[in-house]
């Protein structure tokens, strides 16, 4: 399995983010989704797999990994072992209740950029990455 394919599959398993308040009402859902994706991008580049697994991936995704006896940190280490300088660029974000989608472009050194849609879910403490769709779908609501 090639590094970019691994990166795309690992995005399926990714991300939660909350931000400190900005303004009296705090950050919007869109801002929180962007923060989640930014944290995922940084954690991936820094190979901070513990942070990704503990704070950025949706519980349902982690449960699916546990069901097939695949430890999250080990899966990320293996999947990203050949990926150099991973980057995630976020485009349009759409929020629909407790679900959100974001158009993203993933790239890594020596790899062609790939456009995908990341699906996120709201949990008690913010937004977490639930899935990656690479079938060319547009973000939710669009």
N, CA, C and O atoms as a GROMACS GRO file, in nm:
protein
  568
    1UNK      N    1   0.084  -0.116   0.000
    1UNK     CA    2   0.000   0.000   0.000
    1UNK      C    3   0.089   0.123   0.000
    1UNK      O    4   0.179   0.134   0.084
    2UNK      N    5   0.067   0.216  -0.092
    2UNK     CA    6   0.150   0.335  -0.105
    2UNK      C    7   0.126   0.434   0.006
    2UNK      O    8   0.022   0.430   0.072
    3UNK      N    9   0.221   0.525   0.028
    3UNK     CA   10   0.210   0.622   0.136
    3UNK      C   11   0.086   0.711   0.125
    3UNK      O   12   0.021   0.738   0.226
    4UNK      N   13   0.052   0.758   0.005
    4UNK     CA   14  -0.063   0.848  -0.006
    4UNK      C   15  -0.192   0.771   0.020
    4UNK      O   16  -0.285   0.825   0.078
    5UNK      N   17  -0.197   0.646  -0.023
    5UNK     CA   18  -0.315   0.563   0.006
    5UNK      C   19  -0.326   0.544   0.156
    5UNK      O   20  -0.436   0.548   0.211
    6UNK      N   21  -0.214   0.522   0.222
    6UNK     CA   22  -0.216   0.509   0.368
    6UNK      C   23  -0.265   0.637   0.432
    6UNK      O   24  -0.345   0.634   0.526
    7UNK      N   25  -0.219   0.750   0.382
    7UNK     CA   26  -0.260   0.879   0.437
    7UNK      C   27  -0.411   0.896   0.422
    7UNK      O   28  -0.478   0.940   0.515
    8UNK      N   29  -0.464   0.860   0.307
    8UNK     CA   30  -0.607   0.873   0.284
    8UNK      C   31  -0.684   0.780   0.376
    8UNK      O   32  -0.788   0.819   0.431
    9UNK      N   33  -0.637   0.658   0.394
    9UNK     CA   34  -0.707   0.566   0.482
    9UNK      C   35  -0.698   0.611   0.627
    9UNK      O   36  -0.793   0.596   0.703
   10UNK      N   37  -0.585   0.666   0.664
   10UNK     CA   38  -0.570   0.712   0.802
   10UNK      C   39  -0.655   0.833   0.831
   10UNK      O   40  -0.694   0.855   0.946
   11UNK      N   41  -0.685   0.911   0.730
   11UNK     CA   42  -0.775   1.024   0.751
   11UNK      C   43  -0.913   0.974   0.793
   11UNK      O   44  -0.987   1.046   0.860
   12UNK      N   45  -0.947   0.851   0.753
   12UNK     CA   46  -1.073   0.793   0.796
   12UNK      C   47  -1.078   0.786   0.948
   12UNK      O   48  -1.185   0.795   1.009
   13UNK      N   49  -0.962   0.769   1.006
   13UNK     CA   50  -0.953   0.743   1.148
   13UNK      C   51  -0.925   0.868   1.228
   13UNK      O   52  -0.868   0.857   1.337
   14UNK      N   53  -0.961   0.986   1.179
   14UNK     CA   54  -0.898   1.100   1.240
   14UNK      C   55  -0.986   1.203   1.308
   14UNK      O   56  -1.095   1.214   1.252
   15UNK      N   57  -0.969   1.276   1.405
   15UNK     CA   58  -0.963   1.411   1.457
   15UNK      C   59  -1.072   1.468   1.548
   15UNK      O   60  -1.191   1.447   1.522
   16UNK      N   61  -1.035   1.537   1.652
   16UNK     CA   62  -1.126   1.615   1.736
   16UNK      C   63  -1.064   1.750   1.765
   16UNK      O   64  -0.942   1.760   1.779
   17UNK      N   65  -1.142   1.852   1.773
   17UNK     CA   66  -1.083   1.979   1.810
   17UNK      C   67  -1.182   2.072   1.875
   17UNK      O   68  -1.296   2.087   1.830
   18UNK      N   69  -1.136   2.132   1.979
   18UNK     CA   70  -1.214   2.239   2.040
   18UNK      C   71  -1.123   2.358   2.050
   18UNK      O   72  -1.001   2.344   2.048
   19UNK      N   73  -1.180   2.473   2.061
   19UNK     CA   74  -1.099   2.594   2.072
   19UNK      C   75  -1.142   2.672   2.194
   19UNK      O   76  -1.253   2.656   2.244
   20UNK      N   77  -1.054   2.757   2.239
   20UNK     CA   78  -1.090   2.848   2.347
   20UNK      C   79  -1.187   2.951   2.291
   20UNK      O   80  -1.192   2.974   2.170
   21UNK      N   81  -1.264   3.012   2.378
   21UNK     CA   82  -1.367   3.104   2.333
   21UNK      C   83  -1.314   3.220   2.253
   21UNK      O   84  -1.208   3.274   2.282
   22UNK      N   85  -1.391   3.258   2.151
   22UNK     CA   86  -1.362   3.382   2.081
   22UNK      C   87  -1.495   3.453   2.071
   22UNK      O   88  -1.584   3.411   1.997
   23UNK      N   89  -1.507   3.559   2.145
   23UNK     CA   90  -1.635   3.628   2.153
   23UNK      C   91  -1.717   3.571   2.267
   23UNK      O   92  -1.679   3.472   2.330
   24UNK      N   93  -1.829   3.633   2.291
   24UNK     CA   94  -1.911   3.595   2.405
   24UNK      C   95  -1.974   3.456   2.387
   24UNK      O   96  -1.994   3.385   2.485
   25UNK      N   97  -2.004   3.417   2.263
   25UNK     CA   98  -2.070   3.290   2.242
   25UNK      C   99  -1.974   3.178   2.207
   25UNK      O  100  -2.017   3.064   2.191
   26UNK      N  101  -1.849   3.206   2.196
   26UNK     CA  102  -1.751   3.104   2.162
   26UNK      C  103  -1.745   3.082   2.012
   26UNK      O  104  -1.817   3.144   1.935
   27UNK      N  105  -1.657   2.992   1.972
   27UNK     CA  106  -1.638   2.968   1.828
   27UNK      C  107  -1.759   2.897   1.767
   27UNK      O  108  -1.828   2.819   1.833
   28UNK      N  109  -1.782   2.927   1.641
   28UNK     CA  110  -1.891   2.862   1.569
   28UNK      C  111  -1.855   2.715   1.542
   28UNK      O  112  -1.741   2.674   1.559
   29UNK      N  113  -1.954   2.638   1.502
   29UNK     CA  114  -1.928   2.499   1.466
   29UNK      C  115  -1.825   2.491   1.354
   29UNK      O  116  -1.736   2.406   1.358
   30UNK      N  117  -1.837   2.578   1.254
   30UNK     CA  118  -1.741   2.577   1.143
   30UNK      C  119  -1.600   2.603   1.193
   30UNK      O  120  -1.505   2.537   1.150
   31UNK      N  121  -1.585   2.699   1.285
   31UNK     CA  122  -1.453   2.729   1.341
   31UNK      C  123  -1.399   2.611   1.420
   31UNK      O  124  -1.280   2.582   1.415
   32UNK      N  125  -1.487   2.542   1.493
   32UNK     CA  126  -1.444   2.426   1.569
   32UNK      C  127  -1.400   2.313   1.477
   32UNK      O  128  -1.302   2.244   1.506
   33UNK      N  129  -1.472   2.293   1.366
   33UNK     CA  130  -1.433   2.191   1.268
   33UNK      C  131  -1.296   2.225   1.211
   33UNK      O  132  -1.209   2.138   1.200
   34UNK      N  133  -1.275   2.352   1.175
   34UNK     CA  134  -1.145   2.394   1.122
   34UNK      C  135  -1.034   2.372   1.224
   34UNK      O  136  -0.923   2.331   1.188
   35UNK      N  137  -1.063   2.397   1.350
   35UNK     CA  138  -0.964   2.375   1.456
   35UNK      C  139  -0.930   2.226   1.466
   35UNK      O  140  -0.814   2.189   1.481
   36UNK      N  141  -1.031   2.142   1.459
   36UNK     CA  142  -1.009   1.997   1.464
   36UNK      C  143  -0.917   1.954   1.351
   36UNK      O  144  -0.821   1.880   1.372
   37UNK      N  145  -0.947   2.000   1.232
   37UNK     CA  146  -0.866   1.961   1.115
   37UNK      C  147  -0.725   2.017   1.124
   37UNK      O  148  -0.629   1.952   1.082
   38UNK      N  149  -0.711   2.136   1.178
   38UNK     CA  150  -0.578   2.195   1.197
   38UNK      C  151  -0.497   2.114   1.298
   38UNK      O  152  -0.378   2.089   1.277
   39UNK      N  153  -0.562   2.075   1.406
   39UNK     CA  154  -0.493   1.994   1.507
   39UNK      C  155  -0.450   1.860   1.449
   39UNK      O  156  -0.342   1.810   1.479
   40UNK      N  157  -0.537   1.802   1.365
   40UNK     CA  158  -0.503   1.676   1.301
   40UNK      C  159  -0.382   1.693   1.209
   40UNK      O  160  -0.291   1.610   1.208
   41UNK      N  161  -0.382   1.801   1.132
   41UNK     CA  162  -0.270   1.828   1.041
   41UNK      C  163  -0.139   1.840   1.120
   41UNK      O  164  -0.038   1.780   1.082
   42UNK      N  165  -0.143   1.916   1.227
   42UNK     CA  166  -0.023   1.935   1.309
   42UNK      C  167   0.021   1.804   1.375
   42UNK      O  168   0.139   1.770   1.373
   43UNK      N  169  -0.073   1.732   1.432
   43UNK     CA  170  -0.040   1.606   1.499
   43UNK      C  171   0.016   1.503   1.401
   43UNK      O  172   0.106   1.427   1.435
   44UNK      N  173  -0.038   1.501   1.279
   44UNK     CA  174   0.013   1.409   1.178
   44UNK      C  175   0.156   1.444   1.140
   44UNK      O  176   0.242   1.357   1.134
   45UNK      N  177   0.181   1.572   1.116
   45UNK     CA  178   0.316   1.616   1.079
   45UNK      C  179   0.416   1.588   1.190
   45UNK      O  180   0.532   1.555   1.163
   46UNK      N  181   0.371   1.600   1.316
   46UNK     CA  182   0.459   1.577   1.430
   46UNK      C  183   0.458   1.431   1.476
   46UNK      O  184   0.526   1.396   1.572
   47UNK      N  185   0.382   1.348   1.406
   47UNK     CA  186   0.370   1.206   1.438
   47UNK      C  187   0.324   1.184   1.583
   47UNK      O  188   0.370   1.094   1.652
   48UNK      N  189   0.232   1.269   1.626
   48UNK     CA  190   0.176   1.260   1.760
   48UNK      C  191   0.051   1.172   1.754
   48UNK      O  192  -0.062   1.221   1.765
   49UNK      N  193   0.072   1.043   1.736
   49UNK     CA  194  -0.037   0.948   1.716
   49UNK      C  195  -0.124   0.932   1.840
   49UNK      O  196  -0.243   0.906   1.829
   50UNK      N  197  -0.065   0.949   1.958
   50UNK     CA  198  -0.143   0.940   2.081
   50UNK      C  199  -0.249   1.049   2.084
   50UNK      O  200  -0.364   1.024   2.118
   51UNK      N  201  -0.210   1.171   2.048
   51UNK     CA  202  -0.306   1.281   2.045
   51UNK      C  203  -0.417   1.252   1.945
   51UNK      O  204  -0.535   1.273   1.974
   52UNK      N  205  -0.380   1.205   1.828
   52UNK     CA  206  -0.481   1.174   1.725
   52UNK      C  207  -0.580   1.072   1.779
   52UNK      O  208  -0.701   1.091   1.770
   53UNK      N  209  -0.529   0.964   1.835
   53UNK     CA  210  -0.616   0.856   1.883
   53UNK      C  211  -0.700   0.898   2.002
   53UNK      O  212  -0.818   0.862   2.010
   54UNK      N  213  -0.643   0.974   2.094
   54UNK     CA  214  -0.713   1.009   2.217
   54UNK      C  215  -0.807   1.128   2.204
   54UNK      O  216  -0.906   1.136   2.276
   55UNK      N  217  -0.777   1.221   2.112
   55UNK     CA  218  -0.854   1.344   2.108
   55UNK      C  219  -0.915   1.379   1.973
   55UNK      O  220  -1.003   1.465   1.967
   56UNK      N  221  -0.872   1.316   1.865
   56UNK     CA  222  -0.915   1.363   1.734
   56UNK      C  223  -0.999   1.265   1.653
   56UNK      O  224  -1.061   1.305   1.555
   57UNK      N  225  -1.003   1.141   1.691
   57UNK     CA  226  -1.080   1.042   1.618
   57UNK      C  227  -1.215   1.019   1.684
   57UNK      O  228  -1.227   1.021   1.807
   58UNK      N  229  -1.316   0.996   1.602
   58UNK     CA  230  -1.451   0.972   1.653
   58UNK      C  231  -1.457   0.840   1.728
   58UNK      O  232  -1.392   0.743   1.688
   59UNK      N  233  -1.533   0.835   1.835
   59UNK     CA  234  -1.546   0.711   1.912
   59UNK      C  235  -1.588   0.591   1.826
   59UNK      O  236  -1.540   0.480   1.846
   60UNK      N  237  -1.677   0.613   1.731
   60UNK     CA  238  -1.722   0.502   1.646
   60UNK      C  239  -1.608   0.447   1.562
   60UNK      O  240  -1.600   0.326   1.540
   61UNK      N  241  -1.520   0.533   1.516
   61UNK     CA  242  -1.406   0.489   1.438
   61UNK      C  243  -1.308   0.410   1.525
   61UNK      O  244  -1.255   0.307   1.482
   62UNK      N  245  -1.284   0.458   1.645
   62UNK     CA  246  -1.197   0.386   1.738
   62UNK      C  247  -1.256   0.250   1.773
   62UNK      O  248  -1.184   0.151   1.785
   63UNK      N  249  -1.388   0.245   1.789
   63UNK     CA  250  -1.455   0.119   1.820
   63UNK      C  251  -1.440   0.019   1.705
   63UNK      O  252  -1.420  -0.100   1.728
   64UNK      N  253  -1.449   0.067   1.582
   64UNK     CA  254  -1.430  -0.021   1.466
   64UNK      C  255  -1.288  -0.078   1.465
   64UNK      O  256  -1.268  -0.195   1.430
   65UNK      N  257  -1.190   0.003   1.503
   65UNK     CA  258  -1.053  -0.045   1.509
   65UNK      C  259  -1.037  -0.151   1.617
   65UNK      O  260  -0.971  -0.253   1.596
   66UNK      N  261  -1.098  -0.125   1.733
   66UNK     CA  262  -1.091  -0.222   1.843
   66UNK      C  263  -1.157  -0.354   1.804
   66UNK      O  264  -1.110  -0.461   1.841
   67UNK      N  265  -1.266  -0.346   1.728
   67UNK     CA  266  -1.339  -0.466   1.689
   67UNK      C  267  -1.255  -0.560   1.602
   67UNK      O  268  -1.279  -0.680   1.600
   68UNK      N  269  -1.157  -0.504   1.531
   68UNK     CA  270  -1.070  -0.589   1.448
   68UNK      C  271  -0.931  -0.600   1.511
   68UNK      O  272  -0.833  -0.634   1.445
   69UNK      N  273  -0.924  -0.570   1.643
   69UNK     CA  274  -0.800  -0.581   1.720
   69UNK      C  275  -0.685  -0.502   1.657
   69UNK      O  276  -0.572  -0.550   1.647
   70UNK      N  277  -0.716  -0.379   1.614
   70UNK     CA  278  -0.616  -0.293   1.553
   70UNK      C  279  -0.591  -0.174   1.645
   70UNK      O  280  -0.670  -0.080   1.648
   71UNK      N  281  -0.481  -0.177   1.722
   71UNK     CA  282  -0.451  -0.064   1.810
   71UNK      C  283  -0.430   0.063   1.729
   71UNK      O  284  -0.355   0.063   1.631
   72UNK      N  285  -0.495   0.169   1.769
   72UNK     CA  286  -0.494   0.294   1.695
   72UNK      C  287  -0.353   0.347   1.671
   72UNK      O  288  -0.315   0.374   1.557
   73UNK      N  289  -0.275   0.362   1.777
   73UNK     CA  290  -0.141   0.419   1.763
   73UNK      C  291  -0.056   0.333   1.670
   73UNK      O  292   0.016   0.386   1.586
   74UNK      N  293  -0.062   0.202   1.686
   74UNK     CA  294   0.016   0.112   1.599
   74UNK      C  295  -0.027   0.125   1.454
   74UNK      O  296   0.057   0.124   1.364
   75UNK      N  297  -0.157   0.138   1.430
   75UNK     CA  298  -0.208   0.153   1.293
   75UNK      C  299  -0.157   0.282   1.231
   75UNK      O  300  -0.116   0.283   1.114
   76UNK      N  301  -0.159   0.390   1.307
   76UNK     CA  302  -0.112   0.517   1.254
   76UNK      C  303   0.038   0.514   1.228
   76UNK      O  304   0.084   0.564   1.125
   77UNK      N  305   0.114   0.456   1.320
   77UNK     CA  306   0.259   0.445   1.299
   77UNK      C  307   0.290   0.368   1.172
   77UNK      O  308   0.374   0.410   1.093
   78UNK      N  309   0.222   0.257   1.153
   78UNK     CA  310   0.245   0.176   1.034
   78UNK      C  311   0.201   0.251   0.908
   78UNK      O  312   0.273   0.254   0.808
   79UNK      N  313   0.085   0.310   0.912
   79UNK     CA  314   0.031   0.378   0.796
   79UNK      C  315   0.109   0.500   0.753
   79UNK      O  316   0.118   0.530   0.634
   80UNK      N  317   0.166   0.571   0.849
   80UNK     CA  318   0.240   0.692   0.819
   80UNK      C  319   0.391   0.672   0.811
   80UNK      O  320   0.465   0.768   0.793
   81UNK      N  321   0.437   0.550   0.825
   81UNK     CA  322   0.581   0.526   0.832
   81UNK      C  323   0.657   0.579   0.711
   81UNK      O  324   0.771   0.624   0.725
   82UNK      N  325   0.599   0.575   0.594
   82UNK     CA  326   0.667   0.621   0.473
   82UNK      C  327   0.622   0.760   0.428
   82UNK      O  328   0.674   0.812   0.329
   83UNK      N  329   0.527   0.819   0.497
   83UNK     CA  330   0.475   0.949   0.458
   83UNK      C  331   0.565   1.059   0.513
   83UNK      O  332   0.593   1.065   0.633
   84UNK      N  333   0.611   1.145   0.422
   84UNK     CA  334   0.697   1.256   0.461
   84UNK      C  335   0.627   1.388   0.433
   84UNK      O  336   0.566   1.406   0.328
   85UNK      N  337   0.635   1.478   0.528
   85UNK     CA  338   0.580   1.612   0.517
   85UNK      C  339   0.431   1.610   0.478
   85UNK      O  340   0.393   1.672   0.378
   86UNK      N  341   0.347   1.539   0.555
   86UNK     CA  342   0.204   1.536   0.522
   86UNK      C  343   0.140   1.672   0.544
   86UNK      O  344   0.173   1.744   0.639
   87UNK      N  345   0.046   1.706   0.456
   87UNK     CA  346  -0.024   1.834   0.467
   87UNK      C  347  -0.173   1.813   0.437
   87UNK      O  348  -0.212   1.729   0.356
   88UNK      N  349  -0.252   1.892   0.506
   88UNK     CA  350  -0.396   1.889   0.487
   88UNK      C  351  -0.442   2.033   0.468
   88UNK      O  352  -0.422   2.117   0.556
   89UNK      N  353  -0.503   2.060   0.354
   89UNK     CA  354  -0.557   2.193   0.325
   89UNK      C  355  -0.709   2.182   0.324
   89UNK      O  356  -0.765   2.096   0.256
   90UNK      N  357  -0.774   2.268   0.401
   90UNK     CA  358  -0.919   2.261   0.415
   90UNK      C  359  -0.985   2.363   0.324
   90UNK      O  360  -0.944   2.478   0.316
   91UNK      N  361  -1.090   2.316   0.256
   91UNK     CA  362  -1.171   2.403   0.172
   91UNK      C  363  -1.303   2.432   0.241
   91UNK      O  364  -1.305   2.480   0.354
   92UNK      N  365  -1.412   2.403   0.172
   92UNK     CA  366  -1.546   2.433   0.222
   92UNK      C  367  -1.585   2.342   0.339
   92UNK      O  368  -1.565   2.221   0.334
   93UNK      N  369  -1.640   2.403   0.442
   93UNK     CA  370  -1.691   2.330   0.558
   93UNK      C  371  -1.842   2.348   0.564
   93UNK      O  372  -1.892   2.460   0.551
   94UNK      N  373  -1.914   2.238   0.583
   94UNK     CA  374  -2.060   2.242   0.597
   94UNK      C  375  -2.098   2.169   0.725
   94UNK      O  376  -2.050   2.059   0.751
   95UNK      N  377  -2.185   2.232   0.803
   95UNK     CA  378  -2.234   2.170   0.927
   95UNK      C  379  -2.384   2.148   0.912
   95UNK      O  380  -2.458   2.237   0.869
   96UNK      N  381  -2.428   2.027   0.949
   96UNK     CA  382  -2.570   1.991   0.945
   96UNK      C  383  -2.601   1.919   1.075
   96UNK      O  384  -2.588   1.797   1.085
   97UNK      N  385  -2.642   1.996   1.175
   97UNK     CA  386  -2.672   1.938   1.305
   97UNK      C  387  -2.545   1.888   1.374
   97UNK      O  388  -2.452   1.965   1.398
   98UNK      N  389  -2.544   1.758   1.404
   98UNK     CA  390  -2.429   1.699   1.475
   98UNK      C  391  -2.327   1.637   1.379
   98UNK      O  392  -2.236   1.567   1.422
   99UNK      N  393  -2.345   1.662   1.250
   99UNK     CA  394  -2.252   1.608   1.150
   99UNK      C  395  -2.196   1.724   1.068
   99UNK      O  396  -2.261   1.827   1.051
  100UNK      N  397  -2.075   1.706   1.019
  100UNK     CA  398  -2.013   1.808   0.935
  100UNK      C  399  -1.927   1.740   0.830
  100UNK      O  400  -1.883   1.627   0.847
  101UNK      N  401  -1.905   1.811   0.721
  101UNK     CA  402  -1.814   1.765   0.618
  101UNK      C  403  -1.722   1.881   0.582
  101UNK      O  404  -1.757   1.998   0.595
  102UNK      N  405  -1.603   1.844   0.538
  102UNK     CA  406  -1.507   1.945   0.494
  102UNK      C  407  -1.437   1.893   0.370
  102UNK      O  408  -1.386   1.781   0.368
  103UNK      N  409  -1.434   1.975   0.267
  103UNK     CA  410  -1.355   1.941   0.150
  103UNK      C  411  -1.209   1.963   0.185
  103UNK      O  412  -1.173   2.070   0.235
  104UNK      N  413  -1.124   1.865   0.160
  104UNK     CA  414  -0.983   1.876   0.193
  104UNK      C  415  -0.896   1.833   0.076
  104UNK      O  416  -0.940   1.761  -0.014
  105UNK      N  417  -0.774   1.879   0.080
  105UNK     CA  418  -0.672   1.836  -0.014
  105UNK      C  419  -0.556   1.784   0.070
  105UNK      O  420  -0.499   1.857   0.150
  106UNK      N  421  -0.522   1.657   0.051
  106UNK     CA  422  -0.411   1.598   0.124
  106UNK      C  423  -0.292   1.584   0.031
  106UNK      O  424  -0.308   1.558  -0.089
  107UNK      N  425  -0.175   1.603   0.087
  107UNK     CA  426  -0.053   1.587   0.009
  107UNK      C  427   0.059   1.543   0.101
  107UNK      O  428   0.050   1.555   0.223
  108UNK      N  429   0.164   1.494   0.040
  108UNK     CA  430   0.284   1.454   0.113
  108UNK      C  431   0.400   1.464   0.016
  108UNK      O  432   0.382   1.461  -0.106
  109UNK      N  433   0.518   1.476   0.069
  109UNK     CA  434   0.638   1.488  -0.014
  109UNK      C  435   0.646   1.370  -0.111
  109UNK      O  436   0.638   1.254  -0.070
  110UNK      N  437   0.662   1.402  -0.240
  110UNK     CA  438   0.674   1.298  -0.341
  110UNK      C  439   0.543   1.236  -0.385
  110UNK      O  440   0.544   1.141  -0.463
  111UNK      N  441   0.431   1.287  -0.337
  111UNK     CA  442   0.300   1.232  -0.370
  111UNK      C  443   0.213   1.338  -0.437
  111UNK      O  444   0.226   1.457  -0.409
  112UNK      N  445   0.124   1.293  -0.526
  112UNK     CA  446   0.028   1.384  -0.587
  112UNK      C  447  -0.077   1.422  -0.484
  112UNK      O  448  -0.118   1.338  -0.404
  113UNK      N  449  -0.121   1.548  -0.484
  113UNK     CA  450  -0.229   1.588  -0.395
  113UNK      C  451  -0.358   1.514  -0.432
  113UNK      O  452  -0.382   1.481  -0.548
  114UNK      N  453  -0.440   1.489  -0.330
  114UNK     CA  454  -0.566   1.418  -0.348
  114UNK      C  455  -0.676   1.501  -0.281
  114UNK      O  456  -0.658   1.551  -0.170
  115UNK      N  457  -0.790   1.515  -0.350
  115UNK     CA  458  -0.903   1.586  -0.292
  115UNK      C  459  -1.003   1.486  -0.237
  115UNK      O  460  -1.038   1.388  -0.303
  116UNK      N  461  -1.049   1.511  -0.115
  116UNK     CA  462  -1.140   1.422  -0.046
  116UNK      C  463  -1.241   1.504   0.034
  116UNK      O  464  -1.235   1.627   0.037
  117UNK      N  465  -1.332   1.434   0.098
  117UNK     CA  466  -1.426   1.495   0.191
  117UNK      C  467  -1.410   1.423   0.325
  117UNK      O  468  -1.425   1.302   0.333
  118UNK      N  469  -1.381   1.500   0.429
  118UNK     CA  470  -1.370   1.445   0.563
  118UNK      C  471  -1.505   1.463   0.631
  118UNK      O  472  -1.565   1.571   0.626
  119UNK      N  473  -1.552   1.357   0.693
  119UNK     CA  474  -1.678   1.362   0.768
  119UNK      C  475  -1.644   1.370   0.917
  119UNK      O  476  -1.558   1.297   0.966
  120UNK      N  477  -1.711   1.459   0.986
  120UNK     CA  478  -1.689   1.477   1.129
  120UNK      C  479  -1.821   1.464   1.203
  120UNK      O  480  -1.928   1.484   1.147
  121UNK      N  481  -1.811   1.429   1.332
  121UNK     CA  482  -1.928   1.422   1.417
  121UNK      C  483  -1.903   1.503   1.543
  121UNK      O  484  -1.790   1.514   1.592
  122UNK      N  485  -2.012   1.561   1.594
  122UNK     CA  486  -2.001   1.636   1.719
  122UNK      C  487  -2.009   1.537   1.834
  122UNK      O  488  -2.096   1.450   1.837
  123UNK      N  489  -1.918   1.550   1.928
  123UNK     CA  490  -1.921   1.472   2.052
  123UNK      C  491  -1.928   1.573   2.167
  123UNK      O  492  -1.924   1.694   2.144
  124UNK      N  493  -1.937   1.523   2.288
  124UNK     CA  494  -1.952   1.612   2.403
  124UNK      C  495  -1.847   1.722   2.410
  124UNK      O  496  -1.879   1.834   2.448
  125UNK      N  497  -1.724   1.691   2.375
  125UNK     CA  498  -1.617   1.787   2.391
  125UNK      C  499  -1.571   1.852   2.260
  125UNK      O  500  -1.464   1.912   2.257
  126UNK      N  501  -1.647   1.840   2.154
  126UNK     CA  502  -1.611   1.906   2.029
  126UNK      C  503  -1.640   1.821   1.907
  126UNK      O  504  -1.732   1.739   1.909
  127UNK      N  505  -1.563   1.840   1.803
  127UNK     CA  506  -1.580   1.768   1.676
  127UNK      C  507  -1.468   1.669   1.658
  127UNK      O  508  -1.352   1.696   1.690
  128UNK      N  509  -1.503   1.551   1.604
  128UNK     CA  510  -1.404   1.446   1.578
  128UNK      C  511  -1.422   1.393   1.436
  128UNK      O  512  -1.533   1.392   1.382
  129UNK      N  513  -1.313   1.350   1.378
  129UNK     CA  514  -1.316   1.294   1.243
  129UNK      C  515  -1.374   1.154   1.248
  129UNK      O  516  -1.333   1.070   1.329
  130UNK      N  517  -1.472   1.129   1.160
  130UNK     CA  518  -1.540   1.001   1.158
  130UNK      C  519  -1.507   0.921   1.032
  130UNK      O  520  -1.503   0.798   1.037
  131UNK      N  521  -1.484   0.989   0.919
  131UNK     CA  522  -1.463   0.915   0.795
  131UNK      C  523  -1.406   1.007   0.688
  131UNK      O  524  -1.410   1.130   0.699
  132UNK      N  525  -1.354   0.944   0.586
  132UNK     CA  526  -1.303   1.014   0.468
  132UNK      C  527  -1.370   0.954   0.346
  132UNK      O  528  -1.370   0.832   0.328
  133UNK      N  529  -1.427   1.038   0.264
  133UNK     CA  530  -1.489   0.991   0.140
  133UNK      C  531  -1.404   1.039   0.024
  133UNK      O  532  -1.380   1.159   0.010
  134UNK      N  533  -1.358   0.947  -0.057
  134UNK     CA  534  -1.275   0.986  -0.172
  134UNK      C  535  -1.350   0.964  -0.302
  134UNK      O  536  -1.288   0.944  -0.407
  135UNK      N  537  -1.481   0.967  -0.295
  135UNK     CA  538  -1.561   0.940  -0.414
  135UNK      C  539  -1.606   1.066  -0.485
  135UNK      O  540  -1.698   1.063  -0.567
  136UNK      N  541  -1.540   1.177  -0.454
  136UNK     CA  542  -1.572   1.301  -0.523
  136UNK      C  543  -1.697   1.371  -0.476
  136UNK      O  544  -1.744   1.464  -0.541
  137UNK      N  545  -1.753   1.328  -0.363
  137UNK     CA  546  -1.872   1.394  -0.311
  137UNK      C  547  -1.840   1.536  -0.269
  137UNK      O  548  -1.728   1.566  -0.227
  138UNK      N  549  -1.938   1.621  -0.280
  138UNK     CA  550  -1.923   1.758  -0.233
  138UNK      C  551  -1.957   1.760  -0.084
  138UNK      O  552  -2.025   1.669  -0.035
  139UNK      N  553  -1.911   1.861  -0.011
  139UNK     CA  554  -1.945   1.870   0.130
  139UNK      C  555  -2.097   1.870   0.150
  139UNK      O  556  -2.173   1.913   0.063
  140UNK      N  557  -2.139   1.823   0.267
  140UNK     CA  558  -2.282   1.812   0.302
  140UNK      C  559  -2.351   1.945   0.282
  140UNK      O  560  -2.293   2.051   0.303
  141UNK      N  561  -2.475   1.936   0.242
  141UNK     CA  562  -2.553   2.057   0.224
  141UNK      C  563  -2.527   2.126   0.093
  141UNK      O  564  -2.592   2.226   0.062
  142UNK      N  565  -2.434   2.076   0.014
  142UNK     CA  566  -2.402   2.144  -0.109
  142UNK      C  567  -2.430   2.061  -0.221
  142UNK      O  568  -2.408   2.101  -0.336
   0.00000   0.00000   0.00000
